[in-house]
Amino acid sequence: MNRALGVAFILLWNLSAAKAASESPQDFAYGQPVITMEAAAAYRVTLPLAIYQSILSANLSDLRVFNDAGAVVPYSLSRPAEQARPKTPAVSLPLFPLHGSPVLINGVQVTINSTGSAVSLQTQNGSGQLSNGTRQYLLDAHDSDTAYSALQLTWPDTATDFTGRLSIEVSDDLAAWRAVIAAAPIANLHANGQSLIENRISLPPTKAKFWRLTWLGAAPSFELSTVLAEPASNPIEQRYDSLDLTGLREKDSQDYMFDSSAHLPVTRLNILLSDVNTLANVELSSRSDIDKPWHPVTRALVYRLKTTESEQHNAPIEVATDTDRFWRVHIVGTGIPPQAPLTLHVEWVPHELTFLAQGHEPFLVAYGSAAAGRVEADFSHLPTNLQMAAATLGPPESLGGIARLTAPRAPFPRTRAILWAILLLSVVILGWMAFRVAKEHGPI
């Protein structure tokens, strides 16, 4: 039944598919077989890096799905990141500093009054005395049924400089705790009029009644003022693919150039510094082709600092989806030694390819063509109960070869040449006729 529904909705395919009907797998440079595990009316696969690196169009228009008979089947592309729900505002969770040595909570009677922002502790031996120093904090979220994906810390503007790491644990009963983040980097640095503030901690979407924050190593001399919890925009953590690009500084400039050799839908990136204890302001730009102008993407402060316990790096930088192939990192001021290598780490949520199982298996995803146009179908009206199964792709194989990546020569315009020849011949005949008439009748 579901297969019949899928076939019926083939009629929704765009009119441009008429041209694709004459295409064959050999019209594309490469292909990857689709590996299915069960029969279904439609299949969904995730596009690997190899397809992005061999496809020519940034909108993936030179991609097709063929069945066993070599006929094109309807397909559609989507990205899970575009389906995420909009973010909701962050909320401030009641924050209770636990002074003195780290409090393990086990064997401690805890009374929490969130409304009054008070906490009282009673240890097993009856002592309620707490020594100086804030090594741990307790967050109360027992009234919330929300999963959180990030915590943002705030501290006084007059806080002293500090770099360190913070562990995050959660519990529903204050007895059994599980780790969420082992060691999140935290920084509050100021120098030469610049500030380096690292106070946001990304988390896998987590729901719990209580949260415990513990400083690893030396704790800062200041206390946290508030902790804002950001509700998760999507309870399912997105899958990111990544690629590291190496570039060298352009001669006599502060620019580093990178070529990804692909139109990746980049949404997150980072700059990996080669030297420790390095800090730099950077401006990132991108362009789709070597002869196109650069357009700005973002500005950021990046760092790599070595402490007595570990190294700390800046968090990944979120950007709007950018499919440009070429990237430029401009260093503002100084901070990176001359000729030091720089690595651009890019991340993206890969496209999902959905196609209807029209015809017989095996199906083939073909890609890479300078002549192919866009024939993607609109699947927005497909029934929600359509049977759909996950599939994977086999290893890449050559189809039409690398020659398909070059635009074919325009055919000789034979019809236009014939028309021009007829026109010129007509002019010659008319001129000859005018000459004969003038010769026979003489001058007037």
VEXDREN-2710 file (C-alpha; in Angstrom, 1 decimal):
% VEXDREN-2710
k/r/px/py/pz
1/MET/0.0/0.0/0.0
2/ASN/2.7/2.5/1.0
3/ARG/4.7/1.6/-2.2
4/ALA/1.5/2.4/-4.2
5/LEU/1.2/5.7/-2.5
6/GLY/4.8/6.5/-3.3
7/VAL/4.3/5.7/-7.0
8/ALA/1.2/7.8/-7.1
9/PHE/3.1/10.8/-5.8
10/ILE/5.7/10.5/-8.6
11/LEU/3.3/12.8/-10.5
12/LEU/4.4/15.6/-8.2
13/TRP/7.9/15.6/-9.8
14/ASN/8.9/18.9/-11.4
15/LEU/8.4/19.4/-15.1
16/SER/12.2/19.8/-15.5
17/ALA/12.5/16.1/-14.9
18/ALA/11.5/15.6/-18.6
19/LYS/15.0/16.5/-19.6
20/ALA/16.5/14.2/-16.9
21/ALA/14.6/11.3/-18.4
22/SER/17.2/11.2/-21.2
23/GLU/20.2/11.1/-18.8
24/SER/22.1/8.0/-17.9
25/PRO/24.6/7.2/-15.2
26/GLN/27.4/7.7/-17.7
27/ASP/26.5/11.4/-17.9
28/PHE/28.0/11.8/-14.4
29/ALA/31.5/11.5/-13.3
30/TYR/31.0/9.3/-10.2
31/GLY/28.5/7.2/-8.4
32/GLN/27.9/5.2/-5.2
33/PRO/25.5/2.2/-5.0
34/VAL/22.7/2.4/-2.4
35/ILE/22.7/-0.4/0.1
36/THR/19.2/-1.2/1.5
37/MET/18.4/-3.5/4.4
38/GLU/14.6/-3.8/3.9
39/ALA/11.9/-3.1/1.3
40/ALA/10.3/0.3/1.5
41/ALA/8.4/2.9/-0.6
42/ALA/11.2/5.4/-0.1
43/TYR/14.7/5.5/1.2
44/ARG/16.9/8.1/3.0
45/VAL/20.7/8.3/2.9
46/THR/23.1/10.8/4.4
47/LEU/25.5/12.5/1.9
48/PRO/29.2/11.7/2.7
49/LEU/32.2/14.0/2.2
50/ALA/33.1/12.3/-1.1
51/ILE/29.9/13.6/-2.8
52/TYR/30.5/17.2/-1.7
53/GLN/34.1/17.0/-3.0
54/SER/33.1/15.8/-6.4
55/ILE/29.9/17.7/-7.1
56/LEU/30.2/20.9/-9.0
57/SER/27.1/22.9/-8.0
58/ALA/26.8/24.5/-4.5
59/ASN/23.0/23.6/-4.6
60/LEU/23.8/20.0/-5.4
61/SER/21.9/20.2/-8.7
62/ASP/24.3/17.8/-10.5
63/LEU/23.1/14.8/-8.5
64/ARG/20.7/12.0/-9.6
65/VAL/19.3/8.7/-8.4
66/PHE/19.0/5.9/-10.9
67/ASN/17.3/2.6/-10.7
68/ASP/18.5/-0.8/-12.1
69/ALA/17.1/0.2/-15.6
70/GLY/19.2/3.4/-15.6
71/ALA/16.1/5.6/-15.2
72/VAL/16.1/8.7/-13.0
73/VAL/13.8/8.4/-9.9
74/PRO/12.3/11.3/-8.0
75/TYR/14.5/12.6/-5.1
76/SER/14.6/15.4/-2.6
77/LEU/17.3/17.0/-0.4
78/SER/17.0/18.3/3.1
79/ARG/19.2/19.3/6.1
80/PRO/18.1/18.3/9.6
81/ALA/19.5/21.6/11.0
82/GLU/16.8/23.5/9.1
83/GLN/14.1/21.5/10.9
84/ALA/15.2/22.4/14.4
85/ARG/12.6/24.3/16.5
86/PRO/13.3/28.0/17.3
87/LYS/15.3/28.6/20.4
88/THR/13.5/29.8/23.6
89/PRO/15.0/32.3/26.0
90/ALA/17.5/31.2/28.6
91/VAL/16.3/31.0/32.2
92/SER/18.2/31.8/35.4
93/LEU/18.4/28.8/37.7
94/PRO/18.6/29.2/41.5
95/LEU/22.3/29.2/42.3
96/PHE/23.8/28.0/45.7
97/PRO/27.5/28.3/46.3
98/LEU/29.0/25.5/48.5
99/HIS/31.9/27.0/50.3
100/GLY/35.0/25.2/51.5
101/SER/36.1/21.8/50.4
102/PRO/34.2/20.1/47.7
103/VAL/30.9/18.8/49.1
104/LEU/30.0/15.3/47.9
105/ILE/26.4/15.7/49.0
106/ASN/26.3/12.0/49.9
107/GLY/25.7/11.7/53.6
108/VAL/24.6/15.4/53.8
109/GLN/21.2/16.6/54.6
110/VAL/20.2/19.4/52.1
111/THR/17.3/21.7/52.4
112/ILE/16.7/24.0/49.4
113/ASN/14.4/27.0/49.4
114/SER/14.4/28.2/45.8
115/THR/12.0/31.1/46.5
116/GLY/14.2/32.5/49.2
117/SER/17.4/31.6/47.5
118/ALA/18.7/29.8/50.6
119/VAL/20.4/26.5/51.2
120/SER/21.3/24.8/54.5
121/LEU/23.6/21.8/54.9
122/GLN/23.8/19.4/57.7
123/THR/26.6/16.8/57.6
124/GLN/26.4/13.4/59.3
125/ASN/28.4/14.5/62.3
126/GLY/26.0/17.4/62.8
127/SER/28.5/20.2/61.9
128/GLY/27.2/23.0/59.8
129/GLN/30.4/25.0/59.7
130/LEU/31.7/25.8/56.2
131/SER/35.2/27.0/55.4
132/ASN/36.0/29.8/53.0
133/GLY/36.4/29.2/49.3
134/THR/33.9/28.4/46.6
135/ARG/34.7/25.2/44.9
136/GLN/31.2/23.9/44.1
137/TYR/27.8/25.3/43.1
138/LEU/24.4/23.7/43.2
139/LEU/21.8/24.6/40.7
140/ASP/18.1/23.9/41.4
141/ALA/16.0/22.9/38.4
142/HIS/13.5/20.5/40.2
143/ASP/10.6/22.7/39.1
144/SER/11.6/22.5/35.4
145/ASP/10.7/19.8/32.9
146/THR/13.1/21.2/30.3
147/ALA/16.2/19.8/28.7
148/TYR/19.0/22.3/28.6
149/SER/21.8/22.5/25.9
150/ALA/24.1/25.2/27.4
151/LEU/24.9/27.0/30.6
152/GLN/26.2/30.6/30.6
153/LEU/28.0/31.8/33.7
154/THR/28.2/35.4/34.9
155/TRP/30.5/37.0/37.4
156/PRO/31.1/40.5/38.7
157/ASP/32.7/43.0/36.3
158/THR/35.4/43.6/38.8
159/ALA/36.4/39.9/38.9
160/THR/40.1/39.2/38.7
161/ASP/41.7/37.4/35.7
162/PHE/41.3/33.7/35.7
163/THR/41.6/30.6/33.5
164/GLY/40.4/27.2/34.6
165/ARG/38.1/24.2/34.0
166/LEU/34.7/23.3/35.3
167/SER/33.0/19.9/35.6
168/ILE/29.3/19.5/35.4
169/GLU/27.2/16.7/36.9
170/VAL/23.5/16.2/37.2
171/SER/21.2/14.3/39.6
172/ASP/17.5/13.7/40.3
173/ASP/17.9/12.8/44.0
174/LEU/21.1/14.5/45.2
175/ALA/22.6/11.0/45.8
176/ALA/23.4/9.5/42.4
177/TRP/25.3/11.8/40.1
178/ARG/26.4/11.4/36.5
179/ALA/28.9/13.5/34.6
180/VAL/27.7/15.6/31.7
181/ILE/30.9/17.7/31.0
182/ALA/34.2/16.5/32.3
183/ALA/36.3/19.7/31.9
184/ALA/34.8/22.8/30.3
185/PRO/37.3/25.7/29.7
186/ILE/36.4/29.0/31.5
187/ALA/38.4/32.2/31.0
188/ASN/38.2/35.8/32.2
189/LEU/41.3/37.7/30.8
190/HIS/42.0/41.3/30.1
191/ALA/45.1/42.8/28.5
192/ASN/45.9/45.8/26.4
193/GLY/42.3/46.9/26.2
194/GLN/41.1/43.5/25.0
195/SER/38.9/41.1/26.9
196/LEU/38.8/37.3/26.6
197/ILE/35.6/36.0/28.2
198/GLU/34.8/32.3/27.9
199/ASN/31.7/31.7/30.0
200/ARG/29.3/29.6/27.9
201/ILE/29.4/25.8/28.1
202/SER/27.7/23.7/25.4
203/LEU/26.0/20.5/26.6
204/PRO/24.3/17.5/25.1
205/PRO/20.5/18.2/25.7
206/THR/20.1/17.2/29.3
207/LYS/17.2/17.2/31.7
208/ALA/17.8/16.9/35.5
209/LYS/16.5/18.2/38.8
210/PHE/19.8/19.3/40.2
211/TRP/23.1/20.3/38.6
212/ARG/26.5/20.4/40.3
213/LEU/29.4/22.6/39.1
214/THR/32.8/21.9/40.4
215/TRP/36.1/23.7/39.7
216/LEU/39.0/21.5/38.8
217/GLY/42.2/22.6/40.3
218/ALA/42.4/26.1/41.7
219/ALA/39.1/27.9/42.0
220/PRO/38.8/31.6/41.1
221/SER/38.8/34.2/43.8
222/PHE/35.4/35.5/42.7
223/GLU/32.0/33.8/43.0
224/LEU/29.6/33.3/40.2
225/SER/26.7/35.7/40.1
226/THR/24.1/33.8/38.0
227/VAL/23.9/30.8/35.7
228/LEU/21.6/31.0/32.7
229/ALA/20.4/27.7/31.3
230/GLU/19.5/27.6/27.6
231/PRO/16.7/25.3/26.7
232/ALA/17.5/22.7/24.0
233/SER/16.2/23.8/20.6
234/ASN/16.0/20.1/19.5
235/PRO/16.1/17.1/21.8
236/ILE/18.1/15.1/19.2
237/GLU/21.7/16.1/19.0
238/GLN/22.7/17.0/15.4
239/ARG/25.3/14.9/13.6
240/TYR/28.2/17.0/12.4
241/ASP/30.8/16.0/9.9
242/SER/34.1/17.9/10.0
243/LEU/37.2/18.6/7.9
244/ASP/40.6/20.3/8.8
245/LEU/42.0/22.7/6.3
246/THR/45.7/23.8/6.5
247/GLY/46.8/27.2/5.2
248/LEU/49.9/29.3/5.2
249/ARG/50.1/33.1/5.6
250/GLU/50.2/35.0/2.3
251/LYS/53.4/36.8/1.6
252/ASP/53.7/40.3/3.2
253/SER/50.1/40.1/4.6
254/GLN/48.1/39.0/7.6
255/ASP/45.9/36.7/5.5
256/TYR/45.7/32.9/5.5
257/MET/44.0/31.2/2.5
258/PHE/42.2/27.9/2.6
259/ASP/40.6/25.7/-0.2
260/SER/38.0/23.1/1.0
261/SER/37.7/21.7/-2.6
262/ALA/34.0/21.3/-1.9
263/HIS/30.8/23.3/-1.4
264/LEU/30.2/22.2/2.2
265/PRO/27.2/23.6/4.1
266/VAL/29.4/24.9/6.9
267/THR/27.6/26.1/10.1
268/ARG/30.3/25.8/12.7
269/LEU/34.1/26.4/12.5
270/ASN/37.2/26.9/14.6
271/ILE/40.7/28.1/14.1
272/LEU/43.3/25.8/15.6
273/LEU/46.5/27.6/16.5
274/SER/49.9/25.9/16.2
275/ASP/51.6/27.6/19.1
276/VAL/50.5/27.5/22.8
277/ASN/49.8/30.7/24.7
278/THR/48.6/32.5/21.6
279/LEU/45.7/34.8/21.3
280/ALA/44.4/36.6/18.2
281/ASN/41.5/38.6/16.8
282/VAL/40.5/37.2/13.4
283/GLU/38.2/38.1/10.6
284/LEU/36.8/35.3/8.4
285/SER/35.7/35.7/4.8
286/SER/34.6/33.3/2.1
287/ARG/33.9/33.2/-1.6
288/SER/32.4/30.6/-4.0
289/ASP/35.1/30.8/-6.7
290/ILE/38.7/32.0/-7.2
291/ASP/37.6/35.0/-9.2
292/LYS/34.7/36.1/-7.0
293/PRO/34.9/38.9/-4.4
294/TRP/35.3/38.0/-0.7
295/HIS/32.3/38.5/1.6
296/PRO/32.7/38.8/5.4
297/VAL/31.5/35.9/7.5
298/THR/32.3/36.7/11.1
299/ARG/34.8/38.1/13.6
300/ALA/36.1/36.3/16.6
301/LEU/38.8/36.1/19.3
302/VAL/40.6/32.7/19.2
303/TYR/43.1/31.4/21.7
304/ARG/45.2/28.5/22.8
305/LEU/46.4/28.7/26.4
306/LYS/48.4/26.3/28.5
307/THR/47.7/26.1/32.2
308/THR/49.4/23.9/34.8
309/GLU/46.8/21.2/34.3
310/SER/45.8/21.3/30.6
311/GLU/45.4/23.4/27.5
312/GLN/42.3/25.6/26.9
313/HIS/40.9/26.5/23.5
314/ASN/38.1/28.8/22.4
315/ALA/34.7/27.2/21.7
316/PRO/33.6/26.5/18.1
317/ILE/32.2/29.6/16.2
318/GLU/28.7/29.4/15.0
319/VAL/28.0/30.9/11.5
320/ALA/25.1/31.1/9.1
321/THR/25.2/28.2/6.6
322/ASP/28.0/29.0/4.1
323/THR/28.6/26.8/1.0
324/ASP/31.6/28.7/-0.3
325/ARG/34.6/26.7/-1.3
326/PHE/37.4/29.3/-0.5
327/TRP/38.1/30.8/3.0
328/ARG/40.3/33.6/4.2
329/VAL/41.4/34.2/7.8
330/HIS/42.7/37.8/8.4
331/ILE/44.7/38.4/11.6
332/VAL/43.8/41.7/13.1
333/GLY/47.0/43.1/14.8
334/THR/49.6/40.7/16.1
335/GLY/49.6/37.5/18.2
336/ILE/50.5/34.8/15.7
337/PRO/54.2/34.3/14.9
338/PRO/55.1/34.9/11.2
339/GLN/54.9/31.9/8.9
340/ALA/53.2/29.8/11.7
341/PRO/50.8/27.3/10.1
342/LEU/47.1/27.7/10.8
343/THR/44.4/25.1/10.6
344/LEU/40.7/25.9/9.8
345/HIS/38.4/23.3/11.3
346/VAL/35.0/23.4/9.5
347/GLU/31.9/21.5/10.6
348/TRP/28.5/20.9/8.8
349/VAL/25.3/19.0/9.2
350/PRO/25.2/16.8/6.0
351/HIS/22.2/16.8/3.6
352/GLU/19.8/13.9/3.7
353/LEU/18.8/12.5/0.3
354/THR/15.3/11.0/0.1
355/PHE/14.2/9.1/-3.0
356/LEU/11.2/7.0/-4.0
357/ALA/11.8/3.4/-4.8
358/GLN/10.6/3.6/-8.4
359/GLY/11.6/0.6/-10.4
360/HIS/14.0/-2.1/-9.2
361/GLU/17.1/-2.2/-7.1
362/PRO/20.0/-1.7/-7.0
363/PHE/19.7/2.1/-6.9
364/LEU/22.7/4.3/-7.7
365/VAL/23.5/7.9/-6.6
366/ALA/25.3/9.6/-9.4
367/TYR/27.0/13.0/-9.2
368/GLY/29.4/15.4/-10.8
369/SER/28.3/16.9/-14.2
370/ALA/29.0/20.2/-15.8
371/ALA/25.9/19.8/-18.0
372/ALA/23.2/18.6/-15.5
373/GLY/20.5/21.0/-14.3
374/ARG/18.3/20.9/-11.2
375/VAL/15.5/18.3/-11.2
376/GLU/14.9/17.9/-7.5
377/ALA/11.3/16.9/-6.6
378/ASP/9.0/18.5/-4.1
379/PHE/8.2/15.9/-1.4
380/SER/6.3/18.3/0.9
381/HIS/2.9/16.7/-0.1
382/LEU/3.9/13.1/0.4
383/PRO/1.7/11.2/3.0
384/THR/3.2/11.2/6.5
385/ASN/2.6/7.5/6.8
386/LEU/4.7/6.7/3.8
387/GLN/7.0/3.7/4.5
388/MET/10.6/5.1/4.6
389/ALA/13.7/3.2/5.4
390/ALA/17.3/4.3/6.1
391/ALA/20.0/3.2/3.7
392/THR/23.7/3.6/3.3
393/LEU/26.1/4.2/0.3
394/GLY/28.7/1.9/-1.0
395/PRO/32.2/3.1/-2.0
396/PRO/32.6/5.6/-4.9
397/GLU/33.1/4.3/-8.4
398/SER/33.9/6.0/-11.7
399/LEU/31.0/6.3/-14.2
400/GLY/31.5/8.8/-17.0
401/GLY/34.8/9.8/-15.5
402/ILE/36.5/13.2/-14.8
403/ALA/35.6/14.4/-18.3
404/ARG/32.0/14.9/-17.1
405/LEU/33.2/17.7/-14.8
406/THR/34.2/19.9/-17.8
407/ALA/31.5/21.7/-19.8
408/PRO/31.1/20.2/-23.3
409/ARG/32.0/22.3/-26.2
410/ALA/29.1/24.2/-27.7
411/PRO/27.9/22.4/-30.9
412/PHE/28.6/24.1/-34.2
413/PRO/25.6/26.4/-34.9
414/ARG/24.7/24.8/-38.3
415/THR/21.2/26.2/-38.5
416/ARG/22.5/29.7/-37.8
417/ALA/25.3/29.3/-40.3
418/ILE/22.8/28.2/-43.0
419/LEU/20.6/31.2/-42.3
420/TRP/23.5/33.6/-42.5
421/ALA/24.6/32.0/-45.8
422/ILE/21.1/32.4/-47.3
423/LEU/21.0/36.0/-46.2
424/LEU/24.4/36.8/-47.7
425/LEU/23.5/35.0/-50.9
426/SER/20.2/37.0/-51.1
427/VAL/22.2/40.2/-50.7
428/VAL/24.5/39.2/-53.5
429/ILE/21.7/38.3/-55.8
430/LEU/19.8/41.5/-55.1
431/GLY/23.0/43.5/-55.8
432/TRP/23.6/41.6/-59.1
433/MET/20.0/42.2/-60.2
434/ALA/20.3/45.9/-59.4
435/PHE/23.5/46.1/-61.4
436/ARG/21.8/44.4/-64.5
437/VAL/18.9/46.8/-64.3
438/ALA/21.1/49.8/-64.1
439/LYS/23.2/48.6/-67.0
440/GLU/20.2/47.9/-69.3
441/HIS/18.5/51.2/-68.8
442/GLY/21.5/53.4/-68.5
443/PRO/21.8/56.5/-66.5
444/ILE/18.5/58.5/-66.0
END
